[in-house]
Amino acid sequence: MRPVTFRLLLATTLGVALALPVHAKPGIAQFGEPKYPANFTHFDYADPNAPRTGDLNFENYNQAQSYDSLNPFIVRGSAAPDIQNLMFDTLMQRSWDELASEYPLIADDVEVAPDNLSATFHINPAARFSNGDPITAADVKYSLDTLKSQQASPVFGSQFSVIKRATVVDRHTVRFDFADASRVAPLVAGDIPVFSQKWGMRSDGKRVPFDQLAVDPPIASSPYLIESRKNNKEIIYRRNPNYWAANLPSRRGMFHFERVKFKLYLDQYTMLEALKAGDADAHVEYSSTQWARKYVGKNFKSGLITKGVWNDGPAQMQGFLINTRKSQFKDRRVRHALALAFDYDWMNRMMFYGQYVRLNSFWDDSPFAAKGMPSDKELQLLEPYRKELPSEVFGPMVKSPSTLAPSSQRANLREARRLLGEAGWHYRDGALRDADGNAMTIEIMDDEPGMDRLIVPYTQALQTLGIQAHLRELDSALYQKRLDNFEYDMTTFIYPPVTIPGIELVRRFTSQAASEVGSENYSGIRSKAVDSLVKTAISATTLDDLETATHALDRVLINEYYLVPQYYMPHARIGYKTSLGFPAVVPDSYQYEDWVIDYWYRKPQGASAGAPQAAPKTQTAAEPAASATAAH
């Protein structure tokens, strides 16, 4: 494997950029130096000595109750569970125990230009697709161009928007030119999932349009192949015995299971029963009630099944998204009133067994969350937009409404009614109405049956204010379609946590994304201040500058009440068969299901393992894959 080389401009503490000579590196980091040295053999949280045998019987990867697509890159349909992770490798591999670092995978060498406006990647000559074809620079360019096209989901176009173009230099070399000198851009290029140009190609040379490519099995670049499917409710992935990268340091100690079998169940309750019956090997638990009361039975008593909690990284932002595209939600005072009506403290005490922590930031439990008064550097970013921003942005960072003494739900509802009145909404003729007599009606859309315990009490509080609020439960396919097309009033959603904010800010919060079908700007945010702060965050050249930008952005997002913050789980909760093992070192940040799939293993027959204890939370690491499952 060729050593990784790069050129970077490193800012000194005085802010002076010094050009460094080219030198060998095992990876690249957005800030500072990568953790792992040139001679590293595997990530600390991987176990290269674990057995590579046996199957993993798993459940719904997310809320999907079925799937109808083998293409995870398009808007159309619901993709097969975890297919992107199991079948599509990226140019480089992000580590899960650093803020933002990448190590060789398909690419074995990367050189970042001194001006940071381009990066050149060398493809490992040994890299192969599952059909035996070499992975070439042309395949990488084709993958990027396709993902940035109108045929792919706009999520990917947004993710890779920092890349202007890809140029094939030679068979094994591809250069990416960037829109600006962003330190995150080379890592974004390293995140490109690579697929073959032959995927969807017919024998007559005609190609199926990418946005219609749903039933053709992918030509894989990752370690698994599709072995079988059944009724869009089951899928079995089989490990490719010829996977070329199995012994790379970034892959050693991963993918121990011979097969990964998914069976999609109706809901979380059925999934737990499948674990208890022995039909599933592991279950990530998102229900506090089930965790507290339902992990009992003969298989738990016998030791066949156990449960454990593990330390986790930064908190996700989970909340009731408010679709500001709807006229009734345009006024910030209305959105503030909706936030005041949510009684988290009562719910956590009475329904959630005290297992959750209230969210007060889009980056809670991380250095990127705003606290206290804005610093002078934050104010410099915010001042140009003072006239259009709430005055609260320039004061102490607010906390989410509480009903703990001396506060109360009654006082919060009184304040909510006052704000609604100021916004022109008054109670008359049995409903809260605007000046034209239109009643405020809110449909809260969801597809998770257990979320009714959270939503129904909230609708009752809204009804106290005269709002005609109700829950509408949909099947996962229709829910996703309406979500992609922004056809809802409110819905519960999780913005998956990131270890270091970056390009995802564009697709989540910018004005451009607000109009893109399938984007993650679900609240419809259109704000010059937000657009500017996102741009500043992405172009930050030091970690301090990035923290300053995210602190300022956090103040704007929270004080504009684009969503009603809910809560987060401070650790992972997983029930599992004791025949499964896991590495001794837990990553700093990870997507729970992928951690089980990628790093757990089947222990030798006769061995057993007890449940681990909760560990203190530690420094955060690379951005995990999204999970739409809400905690309740």
N, C-alpha and C positions, 0 to 999 in steps of 0.2 A: 504494500500500500504506500503510495507516495505521501510524503509529509504535507500537511496543510500549511500554506504560506499566505501572508496577507500584509498589506500596507495600510496603516491607519494614521490619522492625525490625532495625536494624543494631546489633549488640553492640559496644561500645567495648572497648578493651583492659582497662578496669576492670570490664567485665561490665555496664555500664549501658546499657539499651536506649533509643535515641533514635528518635523517629518522624520519618521523612524525608518531605518533600513529594513529591507526584506529579511525575515528570519522565520525559521520553521516553527509551526505551531500545530497542536493537535486539534484546534478548533478556533472559533471566533466568538467574541463576547461583545455585547452592545456597549457595555461600560467596563472598564478595567480589563483584567485578564481572565481567561477561562480557568476553571477550577482544576481540571484534569490535565496532567502533564503529557508530554509527547509519547511516553511509553506506557500509558494507562492501558489496562487490559479489559476493564468493564466498569460500568457505573457502580458506585458504592451500594446502591439499593437493588442491584441485580445479584442473583446467586448462580454463578456459572457451573456449580457442582450439583445443582438440583437435577433430579431424574427428568429425562425427556421422553415421557411415555404417558399413556392413558388419555382419557377424554375428559373434557369439561362440559357438563350439562348445565346450560345457563338459561336465563329467562329474558324477558323484554329488556332490550338495552336501554330503552327510554319509554315513553308513554305509548308507543305504537302498538296497537293490538293486531296489526297485520302489516304486510309490506307488499308492494307491487312493482318495485323497481330494483335493478341491480346497478344503477348509476347514482352515486351519492352526490353528484355535482350539478344536478339540474333541479329546477323547481317542480317539475311534473312528478307526481306520484310520491310514494313513501319508500325510502330506500331500505334495503335489507339491513338488519341490525349489525352495526360495527363493521360494515363492509369497507369503509374507507381505511380504517386502521388495519384491518387484516389483509387487504389486497393491494394497497397503494402506498409504496414507500415514497419518501420525500428526498430531495437532494441531500439534505443533511438532517441529523437527528438532534432535537432539543433535549437537553438534560432536564430532569425533574428536581434537581437540588441546587439550582442556581437561578438568578434573576432572569438572565437571557443569554444563553450560550448554546452553541451548536457544534456538533462533531461529525466526522465523515460518515456518509452512508453511500448513496449513489455517487455523489461527488467525493473525490478523495483529495481535492486541492482547490483552494479558493484564494484569489488575490484581489484585495480591495484597493481601488485606485487612490492615490494620495489625496485627491480632491473629494473622495467619497461619492462621486457621481456615477461610478460604475463598479462592477465586480465581475471577475472572470472565474468561472468554475470549470474544473477538469473532471470529466466523468471517469470513474474507475473502469479500466478496460475489461475487468472481470464481470461487471454488472450485466445481468441478464433479466429479460422478462420470463414469465413462466413457460412460454412456448419455445424458449431457447434462444430467441433473437437477442443480440446485444442491445443494450440501452445506449442510445447515441445522443449527441447534442441536438440533433434534429427532433428527436422524441421530446426532449425537454422543451424546446421552443414550441413544438406543436401543443404540448400540454398547457403551457402558459397562455399561448394565443387563444386556445379553446376556452380556457377558464375565464379569460377577460372578454370573451365575446358575448353577444346577446343570447347565445344558445345555452349558456351556463347560468346557474343561479347568481344573482347580483351580489350575494355574499362573497363570492370568490373574486368578482370584479373589483369589489371594494377592498378586499384583503390585499390584492396585488396591484392596487392603483398606484402605488409608489414606484412601480416598475414601468418605465416608458416603453421599452422594447427589449426583445431578446435577439441576439445575432449569433448565428452559427459561425464560429471561427474555423473549426475543423471538426472532424468526426467525433472527437472526444472533448471539445472545448466550446463553451457557450458563454457569451458576455451579456450581462444585463446592464442597461443604462437606466438610471434613476431620475425621477422627476426633480428631486432636490437632494442636497447633501445630507440626508438623514442617516443617523447611525444605525437605525433599525432596518434600513433598506436591505443590506446584505443578508440579514437574518430572515427577512421576509422572502427573499429569493431562495434561501435555503429551505423554506417551508413548502415549496412547490411540490405537490403530488405528481408523480410521473406516470403516464399511461401510454400505451403503444398506439402508433398511428394506424395499426391494423385492426384495432378494436372497432367493430361496426362495419368493417370492409367486407363486401360481398365478393363472391368468386368472379363476378363479371366486372369487378373493378369499381363498382358504384359504392358509395359510402352512405350509411344511414345518418341522417342529420343528427347531430349530437343531442339536441333537445328531445329527440324521439328514441334515443338509444337507451332502452329500459330493460329489455329482456335478454340481450346478448351478454353472456358471462364475460366479465372483464378479462383482458390479458394482464395477469397480475404482475406487479413489481415487488410486492410484499410477500411474506412467507406462506400464505394460505391460498388454497384453491377451493372452489365450490364443489363439494362432493355430491350433494343431493338437496332437493327442495321438496316441500310438500304443502300444497294448499295455501301458499302465502302465509302460513302460520308457523312453519318450521324451516330451518336451513341448517345444513351441516357444512362446516369448513374443514378441510383436511390439509395438514401441513405438507408443503411441497418438499419432498426429500432432496430436491436439487436446488433449493434456495441458496443462491450464491453468497449471501451476506451473513450467513448464520454465525460465522466466527469473527466478524468484525467487532472491535471493542464496543461500538455503539449498539450491537445486537447480542453480544455474548451474555448469556443469563436470561434471555427473553424467550417467549413463545415455546414453553415446555410441553404443551399439550399436543398430542397427535391429532386430535380433532376438537373443535369447539362447536358444540351443538346448541342452537337457540330454539326455544319453543316460546311462542308469544301467547301470553295469557290475557284475560280480559282486564284484570286490574291487580293492584298491589295485594289485595287480600287473597286472591287465587294464587298469586305467585308465592306467597308465604306458605300456603297449604301444600304447594308442590314441593317446597323445600322440606317441610315437615314429613311429607309422605315418602321422601327419598327420590323423587323424580328430578329434582334440581340439586346441584352441588353447592350453590352459593346464592345468596339473595342480599342485595343492598337495600337496607330498610330506610324508607323516607317517612314512615308514620310513627309518631311518638307513642300513640296508643298501642300499636302492635308491638313496638319494641318493649314497652313497659309491661304488657300483659299477655301477649300471645306467643311468646317464645317458650312454650311449655309443651309437654307431651312425652310419649314413651321414648322417642328417639333422642330427645334432650336428656332424659333420665339415664338412658343407657350409654350416653357419651358418643353416639353416632353423629350427633349434630351439636354444635355449640354456637356461641355468638361472641363478638368482640368489638371493641372500639379502638380506633387508631387516630393518632394526631393528624391534623390537616393543616393546609396552608391558609391563604387569605379567604375571606368570606365572599360568597357570591351575593349579588344584589337580587333579592327576590321581592316582588311587590305587585300590587295591583296597577298594571299599566293603564294610563288614562289616554285615550285616543284624542289628542288635541285637534285632529282633523274635523271632529264634530263641533258644531258651532257652540253647543252648550258648555263646552270645556275650554273655550278660548280664554276666558277670564281666569287669571291666576288665583283670584280669591275663591272661585268655585273649586278649583283643585285643592287649595289649602283646606277648605271646608271638608272635602272628601277625606283628606288625610286625618283631620281631627275626629272623624266619626269612627275610625278603626281603633278598637279597644284591645290592643295586643296584650297588655298586662293581665287582663281577665282571662283571655284565651290561654296564655302560657301557664297560668296558675290552675285553671279549671279543666283544660283539655289536653295540654301538651306535657304535663308532668314536669314542668320547669326545665325542659331539655333544650330550649332554644335561647338565643341571644338576640336582642333587638338591633335592627340595622339603623345606623345613623349616617351612613356614607355609601357611596358607590364602590368604595375600596376599603371597607371596614377591615380592621385587624391587619393593616398593612401600612407601610410608610407613606403611601400615596393618598391617604385619607386626610381631609382638612380638619383641623382642630383649632379651638380658640380664635383669637383675632387674626385677620389676614396680615401677613408679613409685608414689609415695604416692597419686596419683589413681587408679591402677589398683587398688591395694589397697583403697581405699574402696569400689569397685564389687564386689570379690571377697569381702571380709570377711564379709558377711551369709551367705555360702554356704560358709564354710570347712569346716563339718562334713561336707558332702556332696561336697566336691571333693577330688581327690587332693592330697597335700601338695606334689607337684611343681609344681602350679600357682603356688604362692607362692615358688618358687625361681627360679633362672636358667632361661631358655627353653631347652628341650632341643633337641638336633639329632637328626635321623633316624638310626637305627642305621647304623653304618659297619663295613666289614670291612677298612679300611685299617689298617696297622700303627700302633699296637700292638694294635688290635682285630683280630678274626678271626671268620669264620663259625662256627668251632667254639665259640668262647667265647660268641657270641650264642645259639647253639642250646642250650648248657648253661644259660644264663640263662633261655631260653624254657622249658626243661623244668622248671626250678625254679619259675617262675611258674605253670605249669600244675599242678604238684604242689600248690602253695599253694591253688589254686582247686579242688582236689579231683579232678584228672584224673591218672590213673596208668597206666603201661604194664603190661598183663597180657593173657594169652591172645592175643598177636599184634596188639594195638591199644591205643590210648590210650582209657581208659574212665573214666566217672564212678563214683560210689559205687554206683549201681544196675546197673552193668555195661554201660551204653550206650556204644557206640563213638562217638568224634567223627568224623563224616563231613562233608566240605566239598566241595560242588560249586561250581566257579568258572565262572560263566556268561559267555559272550562271543559276539559275532557278527562279529568281525573276524579273518579267517584269520591275518593276520600276528602277532596277539597270542599265538599259541601259543609263540613263541620266548621270550616273557616269562613266560607262565603255567606252562609245563611245568617249567622249573627251579625255580619257586617251589613247585609241588606236590611235587616231589621232596624239597625241604627240609622241607616239612610232613610228608611220609611218614617222614622220618628221625626226627621226633618221635613217630611212631606214629599220626599223623592220616591217615585214609583220604581223601585229597584227589585230585580229578580235574578235568579241564577238560571242559566241555560246550559245544560250538559249536552255535549256533542260527542260523536265518535271521533277517534283521533284523526282520521283522514279529512273529514269535513272541518274539524278544528284547524288543522294545518292549512287548509285551503283558505279559510277565512282569515287566519293570521297573516299569511303571505300577502293577501290582498287588502289588509287593514279594514276588514269588515266586522267591526266590533266596537262596543262602547268602552268596556274595561275587560281585562283578563289578567290572570296571574301568570307571571313569567319570571324565569331566572336568567339573568345575565351571568353566564359562567365566569368564575373568577379567573383573573390573570395574575401572574406573578409580577409582571411589569407592563403597565399600560402602553399600547402601541397602536398598530394599524387598525385594530378592531374598533377604536374610537370613531373612525370614519363611518363605518357601516352602522354603528349604534346611535350616533348622536348628530350627524351633520345634516344640513339642509338638503344636500344632494341626495343622500340616502332616503330622505323622507318621502320621495316620490317613486323610489325604485321598488317595484313589486318583489317581495321576497327578501327585502333588506331587514336589518335588525333595528331600524329606527321605528319601533312599534308605537311610540308615543307621538310621532309626527313632529319632532323637534325642528323648528326653523328659527335659528337665532344667530345673528352675526357674532355675538360674543362667544357662543359655543363654538361656532366654526373657527374663529380666530384662536381660541384656546386649544382646540384639537390640533390645529396646524402647529401651534407652538410646542405642544407636547411631543408630536411626532418628530419635529425637527430639533429637539433638545440635544445638545452636545455633551452635557454632563448629567449625572444622576440628580444633582441638586436642581438643575434647571427643569428636569422632568418632574420632580416632586413639586416644585413651585407651580408648574402649569397644571398638574392634576389637582392640587389643592384649590387653585382658583376655579377650575372646571367643576370640582365637587361642590363648591359653594353655590355656583350658579344652578347646577342640576337639582340640588336638594331644595334650594329656596324657590325654584320655579314650580315645584310640586308636579313634575311630569309623571310621577307615580306615587303610590302610597307604600312606603317602605314596610316590609313585614319583618322577617327574622331569618337567622341562619343556624345551621347545625355546626357546633364547634368541633365536631370530629366525625369520622366515618363510622357508620354502624353496619356491620355485616354479619349475617348468619351464614354458617358454612358447615359442611361435613368435615369431621376431624381427619379424614383421609387426605385432605388438601393441606399443603404446606405453603409457607410464604417466606420471603427473605427476612433476615434479622433486622435489616435497616429499612425503615419506611421512608419513601420520598418526602420531600418537604411540601410538595403540592402535586396533586394528581386527580384524574378523573377516576372515581371509585371503581366503576365497572372495568375500565381499561387496565387498572392496576391488577385486578384479579386475572383478567384474560392474558395480559402481557407478561406478568412476573410470577404468579402463583404456579404451583405444580402439584402433581399427584405423588404423594409420598410412597415409599416402599411399603409393601403389604405388611400390616402388623404395627406400623408406627402410628402415633397419635400426637395431637397437639392441643394444648389448652388455649383458652381465649386470652389475648393480651389485654393489658390494662391501658387505660387512656394515658397518652403521653403528653407532655407540655407541647404547646404549639411552637413551631420553629420558623426559621427564615423561609421565605417562599421561593417557588421555582417556576418552571416553564408553564405556559398556558395550556391547560388540559382541553380535551375535546368537550363539546357542549353536551349537557344533559338537560332535557326539558322537564324532568320530573321534579315537582315541587315537594318540599317537606311540609308535612301536615300532622 
